[in-house]
Amino acid sequence: MRRSIYRRVLLWDLLVLILNFDIYWKAEHRLMCTSDVCTAAERDRYEKTTYKAQRNVILCISACLLYWSIYRICKFQKDIQSMEEVEKRIKSK
């Protein structure tokens, strides 16, 4: 059981790491329109990449929160089952 949990954690961490690297890469290599030389199309592309980076940040955070909530629910379920087994053993004595 623990190995499957560790595998899932590893896969989620890998996904978050890849998304964070993508965000960093886009932030470092995006077009900077600080002067009037940029055209309207370049500004639109710059804004679009900014929105995509913000979306990816939100996706990373929501993926982490979703995984954490699923993990906690599964852990609570496992704890409840173990408590029920202990209760059955105590009642059978």
Backbone as JSON, one array per atom type, in Angstrom:
{
  "sequence": "MRRSIYRRVLLWDLLVLILNFDIYWKAEHRLMCTSDVCTAAERDRYEKTTYKAQRNVILCISACLLYWSIYRICKFQKDIQSMEEVEKRIKSK",
  "N": [[0.83, -1.2, 0.0], [1.92, 1.24, 0.82], [3.9, 1.63, -1.1], [2.48, 2.15, -3.44], [1.34, 4.56, -2.76], [3.63, 6.15, -2.52], [4.51, 6.05, -5.17], [2.46, 7.44, -6.45], [2.76, 9.93, -5.25], [5.29, 10.58, -6.21], [4.76, 10.75, -8.97], [2.94, 12.91, -9.04], [4.58, 14.91, -7.98], [6.5, 15.03, -9.98], [4.94, 15.93, -12.13], [4.17, 18.48, -11.17], [6.71, 19.62, -10.96], [7.49, 19.69, -13.66], [5.53, 21.43, -14.69], [6.15, 23.74, -13.21], [8.74, 24.25, -14.17], [8.1, 24.83, -16.81], [6.64, 27.19, -16.45], [8.67, 28.84, -15.41], [10.45, 28.85, -17.6], [8.9, 30.11, -19.59], [8.56, 32.57, -18.37], [11.14, 33.58, -18.34], [11.81, 33.73, -21.05], [9.97, 35.18, -22.46], [8.5, 37.74, -24.54], [9.42, 41.06, -24.01], [7.75, 43.96, -23.82], [8.57, 46.95, -23.49], [8.94, 49.34, -24.64], [7.77, 51.64, -27.24], [8.17, 50.29, -29.57], [7.12, 47.79, -29.97], [4.64, 45.94, -31.7], [1.03, 45.78, -32.07], [0.26, 43.12, -32.31], [2.44, 41.79, -31.18], [2.24, 42.71, -28.55], [-0.21, 41.58, -27.86], [0.48, 38.88, -28.02], [2.38, 38.78, -25.98], [0.77, 39.39, -23.74], [-0.91, 37.19, -23.85], [0.87, 35.04, -23.34], [1.52, 35.73, -20.75], [-0.94, 35.41, -19.44], [-1.27, 32.66, -19.84], [0.87, 31.67, -18.32], [0.07, 32.48, -15.77], [-2.25, 30.96, -15.59], [-1.12, 28.41, -15.57], [0.19, 28.47, -13.12], [-1.99, 28.57, -11.39], [-3.1, 26.09, -12.05], [-1.07, 24.36, -11.12], [-1.13, 24.86, -8.35], [-3.78, 24.14, -7.77], [-3.71, 21.44, -8.51], [-1.94, 20.42, -6.61], [-3.42, 20.93, -4.25], [-5.69, 19.37, -4.78], [-4.57, 16.78, -4.9], [-3.59, 16.61, -2.27], [-5.99, 16.74, -0.8], [-7.32, 14.41, -1.7], [-5.48, 12.5, -0.82], [-5.63, 12.89, 1.99], [-8.32, 12.19, 2.47], [-8.3, 9.48, 1.72], [-6.47, 8.54, 3.61], [-7.86, 9.06, 6.0], [-10.0, 7.3, 5.61], [-8.66, 4.85, 5.65], [-7.69, 4.9, 8.28], [-10.13, 4.84, 9.68], [-11.06, 2.31, 8.93], [-9.09, 0.69, 10.12], [-9.55, 1.3, 12.81], [-12.13, 0.25, 13.08], [-11.56, -2.46, 12.75], [-10.01, -2.92, 15.03], [-11.94, -2.41, 16.95], [-13.73, -4.51, 16.42], [-12.11, -6.69, 17.11], [-11.8, -6.21, 19.83], [-14.44, -6.44, 20.74], [-14.92, -9.11, 20.15], [-13.45, -10.46, 22.02]],
  "CA": [[0.0, 0.0, 0.0], [2.78, 2.42, 0.9], [4.62, 1.83, -2.36], [1.59, 2.79, -4.41], [1.22, 5.96, -2.34], [4.87, 6.83, -2.9], [4.52, 6.21, -6.62], [1.55, 8.53, -6.79], [3.4, 11.19, -4.83], [6.37, 10.84, -7.15], [4.18, 11.19, -10.24], [2.4, 14.27, -8.85], [5.71, 15.83, -7.84], [7.09, 15.18, -11.31], [4.04, 16.8, -12.9], [4.3, 19.85, -10.65], [8.04, 20.09, -11.33], [7.47, 20.02, -15.09], [4.73, 22.65, -14.87], [6.91, 24.87, -12.69], [9.81, 24.54, -15.11], [7.47, 25.48, -17.96], [6.34, 28.56, -16.03], [9.94, 29.55, -15.33], [10.98, 29.02, -18.96], [8.1, 31.13, -20.27], [8.8, 33.87, -17.74], [12.47, 34.05, -18.72], [11.98, 33.88, -22.49], [8.85, 35.86, -23.12], [8.77, 39.04, -25.15], [9.23, 42.2, -23.11], [7.34, 45.16, -24.54], [8.71, 48.1, -22.59], [8.99, 50.57, -25.43], [6.71, 51.75, -28.25], [8.58, 49.57, -30.76], [6.3, 46.58, -30.1], [3.38, 46.08, -32.43], [-0.15, 45.31, -31.33], [0.29, 41.65, -32.3], [3.44, 41.38, -30.2], [1.67, 42.96, -27.22], [-1.22, 40.55, -27.63], [1.19, 37.62, -27.75], [2.98, 38.94, -24.66], [-0.31, 39.26, -22.76], [-1.39, 35.81, -23.9], [1.82, 34.2, -22.61], [1.39, 36.06, -19.33], [-2.15, 34.74, -18.95], [-1.01, 31.22, -19.8], [1.74, 31.41, -17.17], [-0.77, 32.6, -14.58], [-3.13, 29.79, -15.59], [-0.33, 27.26, -15.16], [0.41, 28.57, -11.68], [-3.24, 28.16, -10.75], [-3.23, 24.65, -12.24], [-0.13, 23.7, -10.21], [-1.64, 24.97, -6.99], [-5.0, 23.33, -7.64], [-3.32, 20.02, -8.56], [-1.39, 20.08, -5.29], [-4.52, 20.89, -3.29], [-6.52, 18.22, -5.09], [-3.86, 15.59, -4.46], [-3.56, 16.6, -0.81], [-7.32, 16.4, -0.27], [-7.55, 12.99, -1.98], [-4.61, 11.74, 0.08], [-6.18, 12.96, 3.35], [-9.56, 11.41, 2.52], [-7.91, 8.06, 1.72], [-5.84, 8.25, 4.9], [-8.94, 8.99, 6.99], [-10.73, 6.06, 5.36], [-7.82, 3.75, 6.13], [-7.71, 4.98, 9.74], [-11.45, 4.39, 10.13], [-11.1, 0.86, 8.78], [-8.25, 0.06, 11.14], [-10.25, 1.44, 14.09], [-13.23, -0.71, 13.08], [-10.98, -3.78, 12.98], [-9.64, -2.98, 16.44], [-13.2, -2.49, 17.7], [-14.24, -5.88, 16.25], [-11.28, -7.59, 17.91], [-12.1, -5.98, 21.25], [-15.77, -6.99, 20.99], [-14.89, -10.57, 20.06], [-12.76, -11.03, 23.2]],
  "C": [[0.87, 1.25, 0.0], [3.5, 2.69, -0.41], [3.74, 2.52, -3.39], [1.39, 4.26, -4.05], [2.46, 6.73, -2.74], [4.97, 7.03, -4.41], [3.63, 7.36, -7.05], [2.15, 9.87, -6.41], [4.5, 11.56, -5.81], [5.83, 11.34, -8.49], [3.62, 12.61, -10.13], [3.54, 15.27, -8.73], [6.39, 16.07, -9.18], [6.24, 16.1, -12.18], [4.17, 18.25, -12.46], [5.66, 20.43, -11.02], [8.09, 20.49, -12.8], [6.68, 21.29, -15.34], [5.47, 23.88, -14.35], [8.07, 25.24, -13.6], [9.27, 25.25, -16.34], [7.14, 26.93, -17.64], [7.61, 29.39, -15.99], [10.48, 29.84, -16.73], [10.22, 30.11, -19.7], [8.34, 32.51, -19.67], [10.15, 34.44, -18.16], [12.59, 34.38, -20.2], [10.81, 34.54, -23.19], [9.27, 37.22, -23.64], [8.49, 40.14, -24.15], [8.93, 43.44, -23.94], [7.41, 46.35, -23.59], [8.76, 49.41, -23.35], [7.84, 50.57, -26.44], [7.04, 51.0, -29.54], [7.7, 48.35, -31.0], [5.02, 46.88, -30.86], [2.23, 45.56, -31.58], [-0.17, 43.79, -31.25], [1.29, 41.13, -31.28], [2.93, 41.6, -28.78], [0.62, 41.92, -26.87], [-0.58, 39.21, -27.29], [1.82, 37.65, -26.37], [1.92, 38.75, -23.57], [-0.83, 37.83, -22.7], [-0.44, 34.88, -23.16], [1.76, 34.48, -21.12], [0.18, 35.37, -18.73], [-1.96, 33.23, -18.86], [-0.13, 30.86, -18.61], [0.94, 31.49, -15.87], [-1.72, 31.41, -14.46], [-2.36, 28.56, -15.12], [-0.02, 27.28, -13.67], [-0.84, 28.11, -10.94], [-3.45, 26.66, -10.89], [-2.3, 23.88, -11.31], [-0.67, 23.71, -8.78], [-2.88, 24.11, -6.8], [-4.69, 21.84, -7.71], [-2.75, 19.57, -7.22], [-2.49, 19.98, -4.24], [-5.43, 19.69, -3.52], [-5.85, 16.93, -4.62], [-3.85, 15.5, -2.95], [-4.92, 16.2, -0.24], [-7.65, 14.93, -0.53], [-6.72, 12.12, -1.04], [-5.18, 11.72, 1.49], [-7.46, 12.13, 3.48], [-9.24, 9.92, 2.55], [-7.27, 7.66, 3.04], [-6.89, 8.15, 5.99], [-9.74, 7.7, 6.84], [-9.95, 4.86, 5.88], [-7.79, 3.74, 7.66], [-9.04, 4.48, 10.31], [-11.55, 2.87, 10.03], [-10.26, 0.16, 9.83], [-8.9, 0.18, 12.52], [-11.43, 0.48, 14.18], [-12.71, -2.12, 13.32], [-10.59, -3.95, 14.44], [-10.9, -3.13, 17.3], [-13.78, -3.9, 17.6], [-13.43, -6.87, 17.09], [-11.58, -7.44, 19.4], [-13.46, -6.59, 21.6], [-15.77, -8.51, 20.97], [-14.2, -11.22, 21.25], [-13.7, -11.26, 24.3]]
}
